[in-house]
């Protein structure tokens, strides 16, 4: 039910025709620049500043996360290196023990007897040889030296070289 106790939806008497025609023939509206007061301008929200601040905070957060990722990678590599050092120290200890075993005289004797099939000498297996003539040593150079005293410098150098070769052999 309407507020005016009528049954009609709209009463045309309330809207005069002249008023409706005037409204349709209105002039175009002009856009006026809004002149805000200085106080209204100060209260305006500076969205540009907020966006810049938010971008800076996001960049700092990304940098922190990237640094933590690098730190985690370094810690992981450090743990792997420590495990490798521990394993290498164990290998070093095992190799040192094996070296000591190899240079141990009892190990060498055992290896020679069991693996190589060698036998220790008995006193009965040792033979000493005695020579009828005494020990003496003759220099080969002294016998030929008397004959070649008159020889030249080149022959003396050749003789010295041959003596050195005999000594080395």
FENKAQUI-V422176 format. One record per pair of residues at least 6 apart in sequence whose ideal C-beta (glycine too) atoms are under 7 Angstrom apart, sorted by the first residue. I is the first residue (numbers start at 1). J is the second residue. Records with the same first field share a line. If there is no record, write none. Layout:
I = J  J
This chain:
101 = 107
112 = 118
140 = 166
141 = 159  163
144 = 159
148 = 155  159
